[in-house]
Amino acid sequence: MRGQMMDDALTITSIMDFADRVFPNTEIVSVTADNPRHRSNFAEAFARSRKLANALTKLGLQAGDRLATLAWNDYRHFELYYGISCSGYVCHTINPRLFPEQITYIANHAEDQWVFVDVAFVPLLEQVQDQLETVKGFVVLTSAEHMPKTTLKNVHCYETLIADQPDTFAWPELDENSACALCYTSGTTGNPKGVLYSHRSTVLHCMGTNQSSSLSLSASDSVMPVVPMFHVNAWGVVYNAAATGAKLVFPGPKMGDGETLASLVNEEQVDFAMGVPTVWLALVNYLKESGTRVDSLQRVIVGGAACPESLMRAMDEFDVAMQVGWGMTEMSPLGTYNTLLPWMNDLPDDEKMVYRLKAGRLIYGVKMRIVDEEGNELPWDGKASGRLQVRGPWVCKSYYKLEDSDAHLPDGWFDTGDVATIDKYGYMAITDRTKDVIKSGGEWISSIDVENAAMGHEDVQEAAVIGVPHPKWTERPLLVVVKRPGTDPSKEELLGFLEGKIAKWWIPEDCVFVEQIPHTATGKVSKKDLRAEFSSYTY
Amino acid sequence: MRGQMMDDALTITSIMDFADRVFPNTEIVSVTADNPRHRSNFAEAFARSRKLANALTKLGLQAGDRLATLAWNDYRHFELYYGISCSGYVCHTINPRLFPEQITYIANHAEDQWVFVDVAFVPLLEQVQDQLETVKGFVVLTSAEHMPKTTLKNVHCYETLIADQPDTFAWPELDENSACALCYTSGTTGNPKGVLYSHRSTVLHCMGTNQSSSLSLSASDSVMPVVPMFHVNAWGVVYNAAATGAKLVFPGPKMGDGETLASLVNEEQVDFAMGVPTVWLALVNYLKESGTRVDSLQRVIVGGAACPESLMRAMDEFDVAMQVGWGMTEMSPLGTYNTLLPWMNDLPDDEKMVYRLKAGRLIYGVKMRIVDEEGNELPWDGKASGRLQVRGPWVCKSYYKLEDSDAHLPDGWFDTGDVATIDKYGYMAITDRTKDVIKSGGEWISSIDVENAAMGHEDVQEAAVIGVPHPKWTERPLLVVVKRPGTDPSKEELLGFLEGKIAKWWIPEDCVFVEQIPHTATGKVSKKDLRAEFSSYTY
């Protein structure tokens, strides 16, 4: 028997309509390449999205066509998000930090029709435009007066393109399962793979993450997403803010600039900000050096990588609560969020820190489990570590144009590629990547835990741990270290330093010093390259 | 183009699984007829729901069968909610305060197969059991030792029924559009009509109302639903609590007992409670008389009827913030919720009160509009008043077994039957019921506003205003008053009292005194009966 409730579809259009109607005057403040403080609001932004929608119609696109963006966080990118998706096209955000070959691969694989590009990335596109097989033209996100000289073919100026368009548009009625956005993972192996979000998955992620134990935004908030809009939709906040009336403060190209971030916080009364650890490191370093305070800033969500304890403690000194969130491109992205249970607030500081540094508890809507190598579910006891698997209506089923890919397991779950523990209070902690975990004597050693311990030594600038084949133990850990300039620690000193900090059998067999450790385009340590570098190393 | 995200269904089962896994130890505290403080938790409750599911299977039911409850808020009713809906049956909550004929009509119309009943309502069912056409038997919600003597046929004891069942059960994979619950509106005209909720509508209502500007529950909350579980699923809180890990405190049959409510708040550290104005009036009266405080109580949601200003101010004195919510059975029920915008907190007290008393702002997921008699949309200016219409995925499309009913308008919207204004900040205020509004000289007079003004006179115990045909103005208001015992105000005094409080042309033509004003089964003034009573009255 079917219920008799309305069939209204879950679409991004409904989020836009809501904000337009209920919070027309809520501000959107942007730093752009040509304006240090552009001020707008939801009503203006959505009026411009409607102008854009009219302009897109004139380009003769088909429903479902992919339109790419290469852009920082600002109001024009915001307009593109809504104008493209609500028109029935797919907003394909490309990470401009990728290597040119990757950008070319991604744009061709996605069959992008047009590319909307910030002035700063025009040279990058000029370099690859002849390899772009499906792109019909380019739109530079600027005004006529700031339009750069360019060799790009069939190029438009964004402001000119939308200027004469009417600001009314009849948005199509969309199926909630239709695609709205596309984002490629910059995996460490193989070609990038595309996650094709639907309107439904996006709305449900927005509603799920707006719950009180997660982002929990409201019209009282002023939110600064320092996570890029080309990285999993800025963790969804572009939708969360509109669904709640939160003010948006976009830092534009000034993502890693502590001074700009601090002044944005203070001038726009930002109380909630989002970004990766390096961003907050830049902010806290600036605050310390300059003696500046950020009193309005209450909460910061940190994700994308583990949050170092030192960073969390440094932010504590500025009365900013860091909250760890965890997810991935394939999860829209959020799966867990870290808020403490009431009784944990009464714990001694160090015990509290143990919980605060974990990846957090599940958000309702997502399920998770940890399993051993045979696929048996492991207990939530904080000790057993296993492959972390998830499922839910905002988790990827298969990759774009790879419908038969292994994105999900036979029973419908998605293997995150992470190894994790979950404690009895539901707090999950990532201990490693599945492919980086070191199998020693039938047990697993967490390379991340060993690295974190080694990073605690003052002479270590960067440390990475990989497994190396071992005749007796299958694998044994090898510690690879970049010395801090001007220091010269010995291997015995570093290995000795680890004693008492990690299990005795986790202590690496050996330590080698290198000039630099290889990184991926997104700044993560490339264990794949590191293992290749040490492929001839033997115990 | 379809997105490639998982198709996981939005089901109540997923809420249950979440709480069972993430918050097994979160408490459920109940007052029951036979135990002043029954203590349980999510893990225990859901284990008992699984025992119940096994017992239901043995009863030989079909998917979609309706199972009725006549029960107060306690842990057994909680188990029924999940055990019935997640098994694929429909949990049909019946209001035991209805007249016996209405209960009979409702049970027969729903074709209920079994009735789960509190001991207190056994006599009521004994009285009507011979008229129940489809009911196969009864289950009394108690233990063997408290089982009453009864003439009910084919009667079981709940605890005996589930005692020997296994506490494992393979919940069926349900279509998210399948029906999960049924609730009849006790309309003031015609027969009661059933709203048939789906798993999808219930989950979306839960996610929508758990956002930060609405109920905003979290694992830090201890929640007391004083709104009955037979009234629109206790405003959904049974699901909201499970999806967030909030502790539940059920007052059982002690709904209107200020002393019990106060002691539950203090002993269980309740910080959030939900109920109609009369409940909070009972609480505040008790607090004043006894000198008791309720320091843990932070927020109270008040709905079901307009919140009197005097009540809100009285609760303010106890540092309890009253937040108005608005909705209806056809809306699952919530549509708007009142939290102030940041700048409103700086307003002088009286101006702030104007906003606080309104029905609040839209919750994302629901749309609303006000229209004039020709269906033209009216502006959100706080002045224009019109028919209030809503739509969204948790709004009723049609009534049960009345698929062709007028539940929705031709364009898919639902007419609430209310007349409302919406101000430029999105705050909606109900000014009347459509059928009670008084049409005078082409304009509308809000009977509610006139009543509220009249109720401000100290000699008025109760006041109601109806429209009476008028040769020149179409209708003119008539004020009907019950005098406070021991007082004897004149009609001239009361009508004079209204001057300056409402528009001059809103002042009733006449005032009549009565011994009592007729009420419906749910305690609302029955304007229909009042109009019938004064059908021969003429100007």
Interface residues (C-beta under 8 A of the other chain):
Chain A: M1 R2 G3 Q4 M5 M6 D7 D8 L10 S14 I15 D17 F18 R21 V22 F23 A63 G64 V90 D175 N177 S178 A179 C180 V195 L196 Y197 S198 H199 R200 S201 L204 M207 G208 N210 Q211 S212 S213 S216 L217 S218 A219 S220 A243 T244 G245 S332 T339 L341 P342 R361 L362 Y364 G365 K367 W380 R391 G392 P393 W394 V395 C396 K397 S398 Y399 Y400 E403 A407 H408 G412 F414 G426
Chain B: M1 R2 G3 Q4 M5 M6 D7 D8 L10 S14 I15 D17 F18 R21 V22 F23 A63 G64 V90 D175 N177 S178 A179 C180 V195 L196 Y197 S198 H199 R200 S201 L204 M207 G208 N210 Q211 S212 S213 S216 L217 S218 A219 S220 A243 T244 G245 S332 T339 L341 P342 R361 L362 Y364 G365 K367 W380 R391 G392 P393 W394 V395 C396 K397 S398 Y399 Y400 E403 A407 H408 G412 F414 G426
